[in-house]
Amino acid sequence: ANHGYRLATEAEWEYACRAGTETKYSFGEDASRLSEYGWFDGNATSAQYAHAVGTRAANPWGLYDMHGNVREWCQDVFVEKLAGGRDPLVMSGGSYRVFRGGCWDFTAWYCRSAFRHGDVPSFRDFNLGFRLLLSPSGQ
């Protein structure tokens, strides 16, 4: 089988984060439960670093650390207005790339499923990482 690794599109990332939900978090609207699912400034005050994956509960689809720990790069170019349609991939319109998710030193608001931001592809930070997808033929 011919497989390849790649970053998620922004749409794929949010779809995976939401895990079939339409709430602020995959576990509902109540930010007070975030400590169960991710690392953020409310539970990482004495452990200010990226944590091992899987030390908090998984979302309904079994994915860990979608709400906190480290922000994650996506393939897309960052544009203010999101493209519509099914799984859009934005590859023009700016020089920044998208990252999604909150991290261990951000508040709960930044850990919502919908939070998005971006920066130049060379940007590096202690709370920014990536999640690879395995896809057929590297698509």
N, CA, C and O atoms as CSV, one atom per row, in Angstrom:
chain,resi,resn,atom,element,x,y,z
A,1,ALA,N,N,0.851,-1.187,0.000
A,1,ALA,CA,C,0.000,0.000,0.000
A,1,ALA,C,C,0.888,1.238,0.000
A,1,ALA,O,O,1.893,1.300,0.708
A,2,ASN,N,N,0.509,2.198,-0.786
A,2,ASN,CA,C,1.259,3.442,-0.889
A,2,ASN,C,C,0.626,4.478,0.033
A,2,ASN,O,O,-0.458,4.984,-0.256
A,3,HIS,N,N,1.287,4.794,1.128
A,3,HIS,CA,C,0.766,5.742,2.110
A,3,HIS,C,C,1.747,6.883,2.304
A,3,HIS,O,O,2.928,6.761,1.980
A,4,GLY,N,N,1.252,7.990,2.834
A,4,GLY,CA,C,2.108,9.125,3.119
A,4,GLY,C,C,1.630,9.866,4.349
A,4,GLY,O,O,0.479,9.724,4.762
A,5,TYR,N,N,2.508,10.651,4.930
A,5,TYR,CA,C,2.174,11.461,6.090
A,5,TYR,C,C,2.052,12.918,5.673
A,5,TYR,O,O,2.751,13.379,4.770
A,6,ARG,N,N,1.162,13.632,6.335
A,6,ARG,CA,C,0.966,15.051,6.044
A,6,ARG,C,C,0.299,15.718,7.232
A,6,ARG,O,O,-0.186,15.048,8.144
A,7,LEU,N,N,0.279,17.058,7.214
A,7,LEU,CA,C,-0.486,17.817,8.199
A,7,LEU,C,C,-1.963,17.762,7.817
A,7,LEU,O,O,-2.304,17.586,6.647
A,8,ALA,N,N,-2.827,17.912,8.802
A,8,ALA,CA,C,-4.263,17.993,8.545
A,8,ALA,C,C,-4.587,19.317,7.862
A,8,ALA,O,O,-3.893,20.314,8.062
A,9,THR,N,N,-5.638,19.318,7.060
A,9,THR,CA,C,-6.167,20.594,6.605
A,9,THR,C,C,-6.836,21.235,7.813
A,9,THR,O,O,-7.112,20.561,8.805
A,10,GLU,N,N,-7.092,22.509,7.733
A,10,GLU,CA,C,-7.776,23.183,8.840
A,10,GLU,C,C,-9.149,22.566,9.075
A,10,GLU,O,O,-9.552,22.364,10.221
A,11,ALA,N,N,-9.864,22.266,8.001
A,11,ALA,CA,C,-11.195,21.655,8.128
A,11,ALA,C,C,-11.116,20.265,8.749
A,11,ALA,O,O,-11.947,19.922,9.590
A,12,GLU,N,N,-10.141,19.466,8.354
A,12,GLU,CA,C,-9.969,18.133,8.948
A,12,GLU,C,C,-9.668,18.244,10.431
A,12,GLU,O,O,-10.199,17.483,11.240
A,13,TRP,N,N,-8.804,19.206,10.788
A,13,TRP,CA,C,-8.434,19.372,12.196
A,13,TRP,C,C,-9.669,19.678,13.034
A,13,TRP,O,O,-9.885,19.046,14.069
A,14,GLU,N,N,-10.487,20.645,12.597
A,14,GLU,CA,C,-11.661,21.005,13.378
A,14,GLU,C,C,-12.677,19.859,13.428
A,14,GLU,O,O,-13.295,19.626,14.467
A,15,TYR,N,N,-12.848,19.158,12.331
A,15,TYR,CA,C,-13.756,18.002,12.282
A,15,TYR,C,C,-13.318,16.962,13.317
A,15,TYR,O,O,-14.145,16.442,14.065
A,16,ALA,N,N,-12.028,16.663,13.358
A,16,ALA,CA,C,-11.492,15.693,14.322
A,16,ALA,C,C,-11.620,16.202,15.752
A,16,ALA,O,O,-11.941,15.429,16.655
A,17,CYS,N,N,-11.373,17.492,15.972
A,17,CYS,CA,C,-11.485,18.074,17.302
A,17,CYS,C,C,-12.924,18.000,17.819
A,17,CYS,O,O,-13.168,17.601,18.957
A,18,ARG,N,N,-13.852,18.385,16.977
A,18,ARG,CA,C,-15.265,18.395,17.373
A,18,ARG,C,C,-15.824,16.996,17.582
A,18,ARG,O,O,-16.717,16.810,18.410
A,19,ALA,N,N,-15.326,16.019,16.859
A,19,ALA,CA,C,-15.746,14.623,17.007
A,19,ALA,C,C,-17.269,14.465,16.972
A,19,ALA,O,O,-17.854,13.799,17.826
A,20,GLY,N,N,-17.895,15.080,15.980
A,20,GLY,CA,C,-19.333,14.943,15.810
A,20,GLY,C,C,-20.182,15.878,16.642
A,20,GLY,O,O,-21.407,15.762,16.630
A,21,THR,N,N,-19.573,16.800,17.362
A,21,THR,CA,C,-20.320,17.725,18.217
A,21,THR,C,C,-20.403,19.100,17.555
A,21,THR,O,O,-19.710,19.372,16.575
A,22,GLU,N,N,-21.244,19.947,18.095
A,22,GLU,CA,C,-21.347,21.335,17.622
A,22,GLU,C,C,-21.189,22.312,18.782
A,22,GLU,O,O,-21.605,23.466,18.683
A,23,THR,N,N,-20.597,21.860,19.866
A,23,THR,CA,C,-20.413,22.663,21.068
A,23,THR,C,C,-19.013,23.289,21.078
A,23,THR,O,O,-18.184,22.983,20.221
A,24,LYS,N,N,-18.761,24.162,22.049
A,24,LYS,CA,C,-17.454,24.825,22.146
A,24,LYS,C,C,-16.307,23.827,22.266
A,24,LYS,O,O,-15.225,24.041,21.720
A,25,TYR,N,N,-16.553,22.751,22.975
A,25,TYR,CA,C,-15.570,21.701,23.192
A,25,TYR,C,C,-16.220,20.371,22.816
A,25,TYR,O,O,-17.446,20.266,22.796
A,26,SER,N,N,-15.423,19.374,22.522
A,26,SER,CA,C,-15.987,18.070,22.150
A,26,SER,C,C,-16.762,17.429,23.302
A,26,SER,O,O,-17.545,16.505,23.086
A,27,PHE,N,N,-16.547,17.915,24.514
A,27,PHE,CA,C,-17.237,17.389,25.694
A,27,PHE,C,C,-18.390,18.286,26.137
A,27,PHE,O,O,-18.997,18.022,27.175
A,28,GLY,N,N,-18.709,19.329,25.388
A,28,GLY,CA,C,-19.837,20.203,25.725
A,28,GLY,C,C,-19.438,21.663,25.814
A,28,GLY,O,O,-18.411,22.076,25.275
A,29,GLU,N,N,-20.262,22.437,26.502
A,29,GLU,CA,C,-20.064,23.892,26.606
A,29,GLU,C,C,-19.311,24.318,27.865
A,29,GLU,O,O,-18.837,25.451,27.941
A,30,ASP,N,N,-19.192,23.431,28.848
A,30,ASP,CA,C,-18.686,23.778,30.170
A,30,ASP,C,C,-17.158,23.750,30.239
A,30,ASP,O,O,-16.551,22.684,30.338
A,31,ALA,N,N,-16.546,24.931,30.186
A,31,ALA,CA,C,-15.085,25.032,30.223
A,31,ALA,C,C,-14.489,24.507,31.524
A,31,ALA,O,O,-13.298,24.201,31.570
A,32,SER,N,N,-15.290,24.396,32.578
A,32,SER,CA,C,-14.748,23.904,33.851
A,32,SER,C,C,-14.329,22.430,33.750
A,32,SER,O,O,-13.625,21.934,34.629
A,33,ARG,N,N,-14.747,21.733,32.704
A,33,ARG,CA,C,-14.356,20.328,32.506
A,33,ARG,C,C,-13.079,20.185,31.675
A,33,ARG,O,O,-12.611,19.069,31.448
A,34,LEU,N,N,-12.518,21.293,31.225
A,34,LEU,CA,C,-11.356,21.230,30.339
A,34,LEU,C,C,-10.180,20.487,30.963
A,34,LEU,O,O,-9.432,19.823,30.246
A,35,SER,N,N,-10.001,20.579,32.261
A,35,SER,CA,C,-8.889,19.883,32.926
A,35,SER,C,C,-8.912,18.382,32.690
A,35,SER,O,O,-7.867,17.733,32.735
A,36,GLU,N,N,-10.087,17.825,32.440
A,36,GLU,CA,C,-10.204,16.388,32.167
A,36,GLU,C,C,-9.645,16.032,30.788
A,36,GLU,O,O,-9.215,14.899,30.570
A,37,TYR,N,N,-9.648,16.999,29.850
A,37,TYR,CA,C,-9.359,16.710,28.444
A,37,TYR,C,C,-8.084,17.334,27.891
A,37,TYR,O,O,-7.573,16.875,26.870
A,38,GLY,N,N,-7.569,18.349,28.529
A,38,GLY,CA,C,-6.388,18.996,27.964
A,38,GLY,C,C,-5.609,19.785,28.986
A,38,GLY,O,O,-6.090,20.074,30.082
A,39,TRP,N,N,-4.389,20.127,28.603
A,39,TRP,CA,C,-3.535,20.978,29.423
A,39,TRP,C,C,-3.700,22.418,28.975
A,39,TRP,O,O,-3.591,22.719,27.786
A,40,PHE,N,N,-3.962,23.311,29.925
A,40,PHE,CA,C,-4.137,24.736,29.661
A,40,PHE,C,C,-3.697,25.486,30.900
A,40,PHE,O,O,-3.245,24.861,31.859
A,41,ASP,N,N,-3.815,26.814,30.915
A,41,ASP,CA,C,-3.271,27.570,32.048
A,41,ASP,C,C,-3.989,27.284,33.364
A,41,ASP,O,O,-3.491,27.664,34.424
A,42,GLY,N,N,-5.129,26.634,33.324
A,42,GLY,CA,C,-5.862,26.305,34.547
A,42,GLY,C,C,-5.363,25.071,35.267
A,42,GLY,O,O,-5.652,24.901,36.451
A,43,ASN,N,N,-4.614,24.194,34.584
A,43,ASN,CA,C,-4.111,22.994,35.260
A,43,ASN,C,C,-2.620,22.748,35.019
A,43,ASN,O,O,-2.074,21.751,35.492
A,44,ALA,N,N,-1.965,23.639,34.295
A,44,ALA,CA,C,-0.541,23.471,34.030
A,44,ALA,C,C,0.302,24.534,34.738
A,44,ALA,O,O,1.429,24.807,34.325
A,45,THR,N,N,-0.234,25.132,35.796
A,45,THR,CA,C,0.477,26.228,36.462
A,45,THR,C,C,1.793,25.787,37.100
A,45,THR,O,O,2.752,26.558,37.143
A,46,SER,N,N,1.840,24.562,37.590
A,46,SER,CA,C,3.087,24.090,38.193
A,46,SER,C,C,3.847,23.147,37.258
A,46,SER,O,O,4.905,22.633,37.619
A,47,ALA,N,N,3.313,22.923,36.070
A,47,ALA,CA,C,3.945,22.048,35.080
A,47,ALA,C,C,3.882,22.750,33.725
A,47,ALA,O,O,3.126,22.347,32.841
A,48,GLN,N,N,4.681,23.799,33.572
A,48,GLN,CA,C,4.587,24.670,32.400
A,48,GLN,C,C,5.468,24.164,31.257
A,48,GLN,O,O,6.568,24.663,31.016
A,49,TYR,N,N,4.944,23.160,30.568
A,49,TYR,CA,C,5.630,22.544,29.437
A,49,TYR,C,C,4.623,21.678,28.682
A,49,TYR,O,O,3.534,21.405,29.185
A,50,ALA,N,N,4.985,21.253,27.492
A,50,ALA,CA,C,4.145,20.314,26.739
A,50,ALA,C,C,4.195,18.961,27.448
A,50,ALA,O,O,5.261,18.500,27.854
A,51,HIS,N,N,3.052,18.347,27.588
A,51,HIS,CA,C,2.931,17.094,28.329
A,51,HIS,C,C,2.874,15.894,27.386
A,51,HIS,O,O,2.553,16.035,26.206
A,52,ALA,N,N,3.184,14.734,27.908
A,52,ALA,CA,C,3.083,13.501,27.118
A,52,ALA,C,C,1.650,13.355,26.618
A,52,ALA,O,O,0.700,13.619,27.354
A,53,VAL,N,N,1.503,12.940,25.379
A,53,VAL,CA,C,0.178,12.759,24.785
A,53,VAL,C,C,-0.561,11.645,25.519
A,53,VAL,O,O,0.026,10.626,25.883
A,54,GLY,N,N,-1.856,11.858,25.729
A,54,GLY,CA,C,-2.701,10.828,26.326
A,54,GLY,C,C,-2.777,10.859,27.834
A,54,GLY,O,O,-3.272,9.905,28.434
A,55,THR,N,N,-2.306,11.920,28.473
A,55,THR,CA,C,-2.390,12.001,29.934
A,55,THR,C,C,-3.712,12.596,30.392
A,55,THR,O,O,-3.975,12.664,31.592
A,56,ARG,N,N,-4.545,13.025,29.456
A,56,ARG,CA,C,-5.902,13.507,29.708
A,56,ARG,C,C,-6.861,12.656,28.890
A,56,ARG,O,O,-6.425,11.870,28.048
A,57,ALA,N,N,-8.150,12.801,29.123
A,57,ALA,CA,C,-9.155,11.984,28.432
A,57,ALA,C,C,-9.178,12.289,26.933
A,57,ALA,O,O,-8.875,13.402,26.503
A,58,ALA,N,N,-9.541,11.284,26.160
A,58,ALA,CA,C,-9.683,11.433,24.711
A,58,ALA,C,C,-11.046,12.035,24.383
A,58,ALA,O,O,-11.971,11.988,25.193
A,59,ASN,N,N,-11.154,12.601,23.182
A,59,ASN,CA,C,-12.466,13.085,22.742
A,59,ASN,C,C,-13.327,11.880,22.342
A,59,ASN,O,O,-12.837,10.751,22.384
A,60,PRO,N,N,-14.586,12.081,21.959
A,60,PRO,CA,C,-15.461,10.943,21.637
A,60,PRO,C,C,-14.937,10.029,20.527
A,60,PRO,O,O,-15.383,8.886,20.432
A,61,TRP,N,N,-14.030,10.479,19.705
A,61,TRP,CA,C,-13.463,9.644,18.647
A,61,TRP,C,C,-12.114,9.058,19.015
A,61,TRP,O,O,-11.432,8.486,18.165
A,62,GLY,N,N,-11.719,9.196,20.285
A,62,GLY,CA,C,-10.481,8.593,20.755
A,62,GLY,C,C,-9.220,9.407,20.466
A,62,GLY,O,O,-8.114,8.875,20.555
A,63,LEU,N,N,-9.367,10.670,20.126
A,63,LEU,CA,C,-8.206,11.528,19.865
A,63,LEU,C,C,-7.837,12.319,21.116
A,63,LEU,O,O,-8.706,12.889,21.777
A,64,TYR,N,N,-6.576,12.351,21.429
A,64,TYR,CA,C,-6.075,13.014,22.633
A,64,TYR,C,C,-5.553,14.413,22.330
A,64,TYR,O,O,-5.108,14.704,21.220
A,65,ASP,N,N,-5.619,15.267,23.342
A,65,ASP,CA,C,-4.988,16.587,23.330
A,65,ASP,C,C,-5.461,17.502,22.212
A,65,ASP,O,O,-4.687,18.322,21.717
A,66,MET,N,N,-6.713,17.375,21.810
A,66,MET,CA,C,-7.265,18.287,20.812
A,66,MET,C,C,-7.604,19.632,21.454
A,66,MET,O,O,-7.618,20.654,20.768
A,67,HIS,N,N,-7.876,19.643,22.753
A,67,HIS,CA,C,-8.207,20.875,23.486
A,67,HIS,C,C,-7.083,21.211,24.457
A,67,HIS,O,O,-7.257,21.080,25.669
A,68,GLY,N,N,-5.969,21.629,23.961
A,68,GLY,CA,C,-4.891,21.999,24.866
A,68,GLY,C,C,-3.686,21.090,24.725
A,68,GLY,O,O,-3.737,20.083,24.018
A,69,ASN,N,N,-2.643,21.434,25.374
A,69,ASN,CA,C,-1.306,20.853,25.380
A,69,ASN,C,C,-0.430,21.676,24.450
A,69,ASN,O,O,0.342,22.502,24.937
A,70,VAL,N,N,-0.508,21.491,23.126
A,70,VAL,CA,C,0.192,22.369,22.190
A,70,VAL,C,C,-0.741,22.744,21.040
A,70,VAL,O,O,-1.606,21.963,20.644
A,71,ARG,N,N,-0.548,23.950,20.515
A,71,ARG,CA,C,-1.257,24.347,19.299
A,71,ARG,C,C,-0.663,23.525,18.159
A,71,ARG,O,O,0.483,23.083,18.237
A,72,GLU,N,N,-1.453,23.321,17.092
A,72,GLU,CA,C,-0.998,22.422,16.034
A,72,GLU,C,C,-1.086,23.069,14.654
A,72,GLU,O,O,-2.115,23.633,14.281
A,73,TRP,N,N,0.012,22.977,13.906
A,73,TRP,CA,C,0.054,23.488,12.541
A,73,TRP,C,C,-0.901,22.713,11.647
A,73,TRP,O,O,-1.107,21.513,11.830
A,74,CYS,N,N,-1.482,23.411,10.680
A,74,CYS,CA,C,-2.304,22.795,9.631
A,74,CYS,C,C,-1.692,23.157,8.281
A,74,CYS,O,O,-0.802,24.003,8.204
A,75,GLN,N,N,-2.174,22.511,7.214
A,75,GLN,CA,C,-1.652,22.780,5.864
A,75,GLN,C,C,-2.020,24.164,5.348
A,75,GLN,O,O,-1.237,24.787,4.631
A,76,ASP,N,N,-3.197,24.645,5.703
A,76,ASP,CA,C,-3.789,25.805,5.054
A,76,ASP,C,C,-3.046,27.116,5.272
A,76,ASP,O,O,-2.365,27.316,6.278
A,77,VAL,N,N,-3.202,27.995,4.298
A,77,VAL,CA,C,-2.817,29.389,4.434
A,77,VAL,C,C,-3.871,30.052,5.317
A,77,VAL,O,O,-5.065,29.791,5.168
A,78,PHE,N,N,-3.426,30.910,6.237
A,78,PHE,CA,C,-4.363,31.599,7.125
A,78,PHE,C,C,-5.002,32.768,6.389
A,78,PHE,O,O,-4.310,33.664,5.906
A,79,VAL,N,N,-6.328,32.752,6.309
A,79,VAL,CA,C,-7.112,33.869,5.782
A,79,VAL,C,C,-8.176,34.184,6.821
A,79,VAL,O,O,-8.644,33.289,7.525
A,80,GLU,N,N,-8.562,35.450,6.920
A,80,GLU,CA,C,-9.546,35.860,7.933
A,80,GLU,C,C,-10.896,35.187,7.736
A,80,GLU,O,O,-11.496,34.709,8.699
A,81,LYS,N,N,-11.377,35.147,6.501
A,81,LYS,CA,C,-12.688,34.558,6.221
A,81,LYS,C,C,-12.486,33.135,5.747
A,81,LYS,O,O,-11.824,32.897,4.737
A,82,LEU,N,N,-13.051,32.193,6.470
A,82,LEU,CA,C,-12.912,30.785,6.120
A,82,LEU,C,C,-13.634,30.463,4.820
A,82,LEU,O,O,-14.699,31.008,4.530
A,83,ALA,N,N,-13.046,29.583,4.060
A,83,ALA,CA,C,-13.679,29.113,2.831
A,83,ALA,C,C,-14.848,28.195,3.182
A,83,ALA,O,O,-14.811,27.499,4.197
A,84,GLY,N,N,-15.861,28.194,2.363
A,84,GLY,CA,C,-16.991,27.292,2.581
A,84,GLY,C,C,-16.766,25.984,1.845
A,84,GLY,O,O,-15.700,25.755,1.275
A,85,GLY,N,N,-17.772,25.135,1.861
A,85,GLY,CA,C,-17.692,23.871,1.142
A,85,GLY,C,C,-17.222,22.730,2.004
A,85,GLY,O,O,-16.966,22.888,3.197
A,86,ARG,N,N,-17.114,21.583,1.381
A,86,ARG,CA,C,-16.710,20.366,2.086
A,86,ARG,C,C,-15.191,20.236,2.066
A,86,ARG,O,O,-14.593,20.131,0.995
A,87,ASP,N,N,-14.578,20.242,3.208
A,87,ASP,CA,C,-13.148,20.109,3.398
A,87,ASP,C,C,-12.334,21.016,2.482
A,87,ASP,O,O,-11.517,20.537,1.696
A,88,PRO,N,N,-12.558,22.336,2.584
A,88,PRO,CA,C,-11.767,23.244,1.749
A,88,PRO,C,C,-10.305,23.247,2.192
A,88,PRO,O,O,-10.001,23.076,3.373
A,89,LEU,N,N,-9.423,23.440,1.245
A,89,LEU,CA,C,-8.003,23.604,1.529
A,89,LEU,C,C,-7.598,24.937,0.932
A,89,LEU,O,O,-7.644,25.113,-0.286
A,90,VAL,N,N,-7.201,25.879,1.778
A,90,VAL,CA,C,-6.832,27.210,1.322
A,90,VAL,C,C,-5.315,27.253,1.141
A,90,VAL,O,O,-4.565,27.124,2.109
A,91,MET,N,N,-4.869,27.434,-0.098
A,91,MET,CA,C,-3.439,27.433,-0.381
A,91,MET,C,C,-2.947,28.757,-0.960
A,91,MET,O,O,-1.806,28.850,-1.413
A,92,SER,N,N,-3.808,29.790,-0.948
A,92,SER,CA,C,-3.386,31.102,-1.432
A,92,SER,C,C,-4.116,32.182,-0.649
A,92,SER,O,O,-5.077,31.906,0.069
A,93,GLY,N,N,-3.649,33.410,-0.798
A,93,GLY,CA,C,-4.313,34.526,-0.151
A,93,GLY,C,C,-3.577,35.095,1.040
A,93,GLY,O,O,-4.100,35.980,1.717
A,94,GLY,N,N,-2.388,34.617,1.312
A,94,GLY,CA,C,-1.622,35.144,2.429
A,94,GLY,C,C,-0.318,34.397,2.597
A,94,GLY,O,O,-0.061,33.413,1.905
A,95,SER,N,N,0.507,34.869,3.523
A,95,SER,CA,C,1.799,34.220,3.763
A,95,SER,C,C,1.832,33.466,5.097
A,95,SER,O,O,2.783,32.732,5.368
A,96,TYR,N,N,0.813,33.641,5.918
A,96,TYR,CA,C,0.744,32.911,7.192
A,96,TYR,C,C,0.144,31.530,6.962
A,96,TYR,O,O,-0.615,31.322,6.015
A,97,ARG,N,N,0.491,30.587,7.839
A,97,ARG,CA,C,-0.128,29.264,7.863
A,97,ARG,C,C,-0.957,29.147,9.127
A,97,ARG,O,O,-0.700,29.824,10.123
A,98,VAL,N,N,-1.943,28.288,9.073
A,98,VAL,CA,C,-2.898,28.103,10.183
A,98,VAL,C,C,-2.313,27.206,11.264
A,98,VAL,O,O,-1.619,26.233,10.970
A,99,PHE,N,N,-2.598,27.543,12.517
A,99,PHE,CA,C,-2.492,26.568,13.600
A,99,PHE,C,C,-3.770,26.607,14.406
A,99,PHE,O,O,-4.429,27.641,14.514
A,100,ARG,N,N,-4.106,25.463,14.967
A,100,ARG,CA,C,-5.383,25.295,15.657
A,100,ARG,C,C,-5.152,24.736,17.057
A,100,ARG,O,O,-4.103,24.164,17.354
A,101,GLY,N,N,-6.156,24.917,17.905
A,101,GLY,CA,C,-6.122,24.363,19.249
A,101,GLY,C,C,-5.471,25.293,20.253
A,101,GLY,O,O,-4.771,26.236,19.883
A,102,GLY,N,N,-5.703,25.026,21.492
A,102,GLY,CA,C,-5.094,25.787,22.574
A,102,GLY,C,C,-3.816,25.117,23.027
A,102,GLY,O,O,-3.327,24.193,22.377
A,103,CYS,N,N,-3.274,25.577,24.138
A,103,CYS,CA,C,-2.030,25.002,24.637
A,103,CYS,C,C,-1.940,25.184,26.151
A,103,CYS,O,O,-2.796,25.815,26.770
A,104,TRP,N,N,-0.893,24.621,26.722
A,104,TRP,CA,C,-0.737,24.551,28.167
A,104,TRP,C,C,-0.618,25.908,28.845
A,104,TRP,O,O,-0.828,25.987,30.055
A,105,ASP,N,N,-0.294,26.971,28.135
A,105,ASP,CA,C,-0.187,28.273,28.799
A,105,ASP,C,C,-1.231,29.282,28.309
A,105,ASP,O,O,-1.065,30.486,28.502
A,106,PHE,N,N,-2.302,28.798,27.677
A,106,PHE,CA,C,-3.406,29.651,27.234
A,106,PHE,C,C,-4.641,29.381,28.079
A,106,PHE,O,O,-4.766,28.321,28.692
A,107,THR,N,N,-5.553,30.348,28.108
A,107,THR,CA,C,-6.810,30.170,28.844
A,107,THR,C,C,-7.731,29.207,28.094
A,107,THR,O,O,-7.486,28.864,26.938
A,108,ALA,N,N,-8.789,28.782,28.776
A,108,ALA,CA,C,-9.759,27.845,28.205
A,108,ALA,C,C,-10.382,28.372,26.922
A,108,ALA,O,O,-10.687,27.587,26.024
A,109,TRP,N,N,-10.579,29.681,26.811
A,109,TRP,CA,C,-11.212,30.252,25.626
A,109,TRP,C,C,-10.449,29.877,24.356
A,109,TRP,O,O,-11.062,29.611,23.322
A,110,TYR,N,N,-9.126,29.853,24.426
A,110,TYR,CA,C,-8.290,29.524,23.275
A,110,TYR,C,C,-8.266,28.026,22.975
A,110,TYR,O,O,-7.750,27.620,21.933
A,111,CYS,N,N,-8.801,27.217,23.845
A,111,CYS,CA,C,-8.814,25.762,23.651
A,111,CYS,C,C,-10.098,25.264,22.989
A,111,CYS,O,O,-10.267,24.061,22.790
A,112,ARG,N,N,-10.995,26.175,22.649
A,112,ARG,CA,C,-12.255,25.801,21.986
A,112,ARG,C,C,-11.987,25.151,20.632
A,112,ARG,O,O,-10.940,25.370,20.022
A,113,SER,N,N,-12.942,24.353,20.172
A,113,SER,CA,C,-12.824,23.703,18.863
A,113,SER,C,C,-12.658,24.706,17.735
A,113,SER,O,O,-11.984,24.410,16.748
A,114,ALA,N,N,-13.255,25.883,17.854
A,114,ALA,CA,C,-13.266,26.860,16.768
A,114,ALA,C,C,-12.075,27.808,16.762
A,114,ALA,O,O,-11.912,28.559,15.800
A,115,PHE,N,N,-11.240,27.807,17.789
A,115,PHE,CA,C,-10.154,28.781,17.830
A,115,PHE,C,C,-9.137,28.509,16.730
A,115,PHE,O,O,-8.722,27.370,16.514
A,116,ARG,N,N,-8.744,29.577,16.039
A,116,ARG,CA,C,-7.768,29.468,14.956
A,116,ARG,C,C,-6.864,30.684,14.954
A,116,ARG,O,O,-7.262,31.783,15.340
A,117,HIS,N,N,-5.650,30.462,14.516
A,117,HIS,CA,C,-4.696,31.555,14.398
A,117,HIS,C,C,-3.655,31.144,13.356
A,117,HIS,O,O,-3.727,30.051,12.795
A,118,GLY,N,N,-2.697,32.018,13.104
A,118,GLY,CA,C,-1.668,31.679,12.147
A,118,GLY,C,C,-0.440,32.545,12.300
A,118,GLY,O,O,-0.447,33.550,13.010
A,119,ASP,N,N,0.617,32.134,11.617
A,119,ASP,CA,C,1.855,32.890,11.607
A,119,ASP,C,C,2.680,32.415,10.419
A,119,ASP,O,O,2.280,31.498,9.702
A,120,VAL,N,N,3.837,33.047,10.214
A,120,VAL,CA,C,4.710,32.652,9.112
A,120,VAL,C,C,5.185,31.212,9.339
A,120,VAL,O,O,5.364,30.799,10.484
A,121,PRO,N,N,5.390,30.449,8.266
A,121,PRO,CA,C,5.787,29.042,8.424
A,121,PRO,C,C,7.075,28.830,9.223
A,121,PRO,O,O,7.276,27.751,9.782
A,122,SER,N,N,7.939,29.825,9.286
A,122,SER,CA,C,9.183,29.688,10.053
A,122,SER,C,C,9.003,29.975,11.545
A,122,SER,O,O,9.951,29.827,12.316
A,123,PHE,N,N,7.801,30.383,11.964
A,123,PHE,CA,C,7.532,30.703,13.369
A,123,PHE,C,C,7.726,29.466,14.244
A,123,PHE,O,O,7.269,28.377,13.897
A,124,ARG,N,N,8.394,29.636,15.364
A,124,ARG,CA,C,8.610,28.554,16.333
A,124,ARG,C,C,8.220,29.073,17.706
A,124,ARG,O,O,8.432,30.244,18.019
A,125,ASP,N,N,7.646,28.193,18.527
A,125,ASP,CA,C,7.258,28.564,19.880
A,125,ASP,C,C,7.255,27.305,20.744
A,125,ASP,O,O,7.092,26.198,20.230
A,126,PHE,N,N,7.433,27.470,22.044
A,126,PHE,CA,C,7.485,26.348,22.977
A,126,PHE,C,C,6.124,25.676,23.184
A,126,PHE,O,O,6.055,24.619,23.810
A,127,ASN,N,N,5.045,26.268,22.672
A,127,ASN,CA,C,3.718,25.682,22.855
A,127,ASN,C,C,3.049,25.369,21.513
A,127,ASN,O,O,1.823,25.313,21.421
A,128,LEU,N,N,3.863,25.168,20.484
A,128,LEU,CA,C,3.365,24.930,19.132
A,128,LEU,C,C,3.989,23.664,18.567
A,128,LEU,O,O,5.209,23.500,18.587
A,129,GLY,N,N,3.147,22.774,18.063
A,129,GLY,CA,C,3.632,21.523,17.496
A,129,GLY,C,C,2.826,21.137,16.274
A,129,GLY,O,O,2.322,21.998,15.553
A,130,PHE,N,N,2.706,19.857,16.047
A,130,PHE,CA,C,1.946,19.385,14.900
A,130,PHE,C,C,1.459,17.969,15.162
A,130,PHE,O,O,1.942,17.289,16.067
A,131,ARG,N,N,0.498,17.538,14.359
A,131,ARG,CA,C,-0.071,16.200,14.423
A,131,ARG,C,C,-0.070,15.686,12.978
A,131,ARG,O,O,-0.630,16.325,12.088
A,132,LEU,N,N,0.544,14.560,12.759
A,132,LEU,CA,C,0.599,14.013,11.408
A,132,LEU,C,C,-0.575,13.083,11.143
A,132,LEU,O,O,-1.046,12.376,12.034
A,133,LEU,N,N,-1.034,13.102,9.901
A,133,LEU,CA,C,-2.061,12.179,9.443
A,133,LEU,C,C,-1.413,11.181,8.507
A,133,LEU,O,O,-0.514,11.531,7.743
A,134,LEU,N,N,-1.868,9.939,8.565
A,134,LEU,CA,C,-1.458,8.931,7.604
A,134,LEU,C,C,-2.559,8.866,6.564
A,134,LEU,O,O,-3.715,8.607,6.901
A,135,SER,N,N,-2.219,9.096,5.311
A,135,SER,CA,C,-3.256,9.114,4.273
A,135,SER,C,C,-2.828,8.272,3.083
A,135,SER,O,O,-1.635,8.144,2.808
A,136,PRO,N,N,-3.797,7.697,2.373
A,136,PRO,CA,C,-3.470,6.914,1.181
A,136,PRO,C,C,-2.746,7.779,0.167
A,136,PRO,O,O,-3.190,8.889,-0.126
A,137,SER,N,N,-1.664,7.303,-0.362
A,137,SER,CA,C,-0.884,7.978,-1.397
A,137,SER,C,C,-0.432,9.380,-0.998
A,137,SER,O,O,-0.099,10.182,-1.871
A,138,GLY,N,N,-0.414,9.690,0.275
A,138,GLY,CA,C,0.011,11.008,0.740
A,138,GLY,C,C,-0.937,12.130,0.377
A,138,GLY,O,O,-0.550,13.298,0.406
A,139,GLN,N,N,-2.177,11.800,0.033
A,139,GLN,CA,C,-3.167,12.815,-0.375
A,139,GLN,C,C,-3.591,13.692,0.767
A,139,GLN,O,O,-4.415,14.588,0.584
